[in-house]
């Protein structure tokens, strides 16, 4: 305690005076989920935390251990999910000395899906994020878990993620199930914008589970309305697509499934895909994809594989029969634009973007799905030549319409286009929706990008050094900077403000992509360019034309193992590198037999590497830049703190307040 004779200076803030070792708080158990629920689940409603329980029941059925899943909406607002799987084990964990069923619901990194080797509990499941039903428990005011297993019934009750009724076991009675799990959860309304489950989404989710698991019964019962629905599909994907299509089919449905066997050279046993594709000339396309029964509403690399397989097969058929008119260049979108599909991929170790698993990021999934679909469709088209020609006509017609549209825009603008910057390497296409320009850091990286790009639709504009911080630069002084002048002329849009209505008809590229190194300097250049677009080209961001490319930081070269040849893979950051090395260990690669390279910059990559990792639409990471639901005035004040020249004190205060919430690579 301080002596009265030596009081703290009045100018020192109270918060600084109180800052000490005891001020550092360590979040334990499920506290991180409760503190930042949005990092682990969707917070608009509780559907996703119920889906986590449903996914576990579906994984049991996927593993061949269940035939029924029942969801009940109780009158008190709780939701229960029942299955007839194996039941969660409730004996003591050999290392943790805690009942396994308790670990599953209280530990973020505990579950039966981490062991992917032979003899693992789940060969295929919905991902390895290490959260799952523990998030359901953390965000529920009460959760009851009951497991039926080995002639016994075990019950455990939680409140706010903590055990309030310890594990109790009893012998199974005559009316009990032989095996299975029942989880009943009362979502805590304070964590969600709305406590109501979206019934349309829930119904669609349950129906799709039944479609993807032919022979498995999925039911929904509402205690309040007394309504009950049951889905049981024997025809699987074909029945689902036929019921969902709104337009008339141009050719019969194309469906099939291919899964790798134990002798496959490139993929693990059981990996593969099932699909059903229909082509229509009108009506809204139906497009749904799943990975290990998990719905991927934002698509991902498995959908890219389907697109690649369809395009390659159709293009091969067109070339074989010499159907392509002179001057017409076929693109993947020409084939894919009128395709409706349901795709169900099985991937041994799926890597998703974010905790809610809306998008698959596994790079191998492109090759996996494409290699399944392409040969089957090629064979089918050549066995049904008339159908093949109809599909070819549809794709060629789409290509001709696209090319004519591009030519019209070019002709209308040709007299008024400014002289393009000399260092811009432009693309051949004039199709706005298809064209991309990459603003590349440095001339050396620009050289690799020029050689590695698809010259049909990808343009490269190298930037020298760090772009000017334009936050406080007047608009009429912007063009004094050569780099900014070249960016504006290349994209075909003049600088403007948030309340202006700029002429976007001269826009030359549908995607304006910032491509910088994966290090701190590259991040700085990203910030400066994003500042330029936010301050002086906000309508480009608002219209969804600005993107950030994410090149990898690491390359891993793995030796040959068994029948698998030597391979190379790329990791975006330390987290992906760890997951990649774990996968190699599971495949039997000896510790340290691989080599890891860290890229110092894009200039170190050759053209092939840059294409594979950053430019190829099927395998790259391209993040859209969006303003979101923000108030421009509030955001402008925040940006002034971050980018203003006289705001060093305000920036320091921001870093002290929020510096602990981010991870940086220094």
Phi, psi and omega in degrees: 000139181282147177288146177302337182284344182233069180293156177294143178303139183295336183282344182282125179298147181298324182296322179290323181295329184272354184284119181207187180303324182286350179284343182279122182253132178255119179279129183239162176058236182263008181302321179301325180292317181292325180287319183227068183300330182295343178281344187243341184202170172283137183251008176287328175200169187277010186303318185294325180288333173286324179297327177301319178291317179298320179298323178296318178296319179294323178299324176297315178295320179299327179278001177087022184242019179199150180234354184221138173227129181233129176247131180238128174264108186278158183295335182273008178094355178276164180229134177239146178234123180244143172220166178247039178281208185279347184081140180289131178301143181235012172285174181287137176291133185300333182258322185273343181056037179227145178306135184300321181297328177288320179298319183301324185264353185236353179245133180292332184239057177221138179171176183262011187252008181275335181271100183262000181284181179297135182090359178292155182295326181228112175289320180229130179210180189275033173118168185232054179277345178074022179242280174062224188292346175296329176290321175303315181295316183298325186257019177245137178288337175207143176215130178246128179240128179232131181238130177253118188197135173054040177076011180232161176236125180244139182226140183217138183235137180238156170223126182055030178090353181254147179291126176245340173230105184301165182304128175234135179238151177212165177288143180295135179271176185298324183274356182283155174290155178290320179205158179141180182224141171235126177238125177241124185234142174250094182303139179278113188300332185294342181273351188233149178296323177223135180278353183276136175283135176287108188297322181298317179293318180297315180298316179297319180298313181294319180298318181294326176299317179295320180298318185281348179234075181306133180094350178261129181270127178239126184229157179226129178232131180252113182295326183289312183269350183063018180272144181224139177227142177226136178241129177213108183251126175264333180276353175062225188298322183300314179299319183296313182295317181299322180286336187267336185293142177253338180259168178280140180289134176283319177225165179301157178302139175254113180226165180173176175208141179222128178227142184290146174261182186294339183266004183295138186285327190251334187233156182287155179301129179096342178289145180160206184205151167240143186209159170216123185235134175232144180247127179232152178272342179217177182085157180284130179297145175258121183223115179222141178222153184218150173233116183052041179077357178276124179291130179249084185295336179264010176075220180138197188291334177291323176292324176298322177295320177297315180299316181296317180296316179297313183296313183298319181293314180294317179299320178297319179295316180297317179294319181298322183259008177051053185263347187279121178296156180296136178088355179262128178247122183276136178242157179305323182293334179295324178279322190276340190301322183255022180267131168252142183204158163234125183240129177235106182260148173244115184236131187298312184228075187291139176249120183253160174269109179085166185287334186270006166058039182277341183220132178274133180248356184300119184295323182296341184294332177299308181293322181300304184291319180299318181290339175281315189280315190303306183296327180293317180291320178302315180296316182297316181296321181281344172275337180234072189299322181297318177294321179300319180292324177296318178293321178297318179299319179298315182291318181294320178299317178297320180294319180294318178298317180297315182292321178296320179298319179295321180292324179297315180298317182295318183293322182292332185258354191299328185283340186244010183282134178289162179292123183290148180299141184297330183276358176283123172263102189278167177263168184277324184288154174241021180274107186304318184293339187257336187283149178221144171237134179253121174273104193256137178283114172090151181288325182293315176296322178299324178295315177297320181295321179298320182282330185268346186288168167269105188294346179296316187226004183244122178253153182234128174236101179289143178244136182264121177069194181274135181292152179298139171286110189261012186298323183248020180266129178295148185298325182284354177255358184299317187286358172292339178267122186299317184297317182290322176302314182294322179298313182297315181293320182296317182278343174083022180229137179277154176301149182202173179253175184294335182259002179278165173239080184290159177276106180265005181292340179272001180303129187260347184222135177287333178234125173252109192250125176274121182235105180229171181300159182275011182259189183296318179297321178297321178295323178297316178296320175305313182298317181295319179290321177296324175298316178302312183291320181293321184279318191241353177222048187296331182291336175293318177293316182300325181274000175079031182260352186255134183225159174239121177277144182240094178287158181284158177262335185230151169236135180240122175258119183252142180285169175296143176221118182062234179273353180277128179287170175301146185219164174232146180217160184237146180234136183290322184205187182300321181297315179292326178298316178300315180295323180294317179293324176299320180295320178296320178298319180294333179277002175092012178286131182295140181305125178085359180286343178270165174237141183244126176245137176252123180285127176280339180184170180297331181297340178284340182279139171278175186299319182295317180296318181294323177295311184300321190263330194230336184254329183294118183302337183278337186235354185281167171248111182234112185262125177289143177262125182228149178280328182073188181276081185237159171266120187300324181297314179297317181293324179296321178295319179294317179296326177298319176299319185283323190244350181292146183288330182259027187245029183300320180295317179295322179295319179298319179296319178298317181294323179292326182282320190239004183299333183281353185268359181233160174248135179231154177251104185267000000 
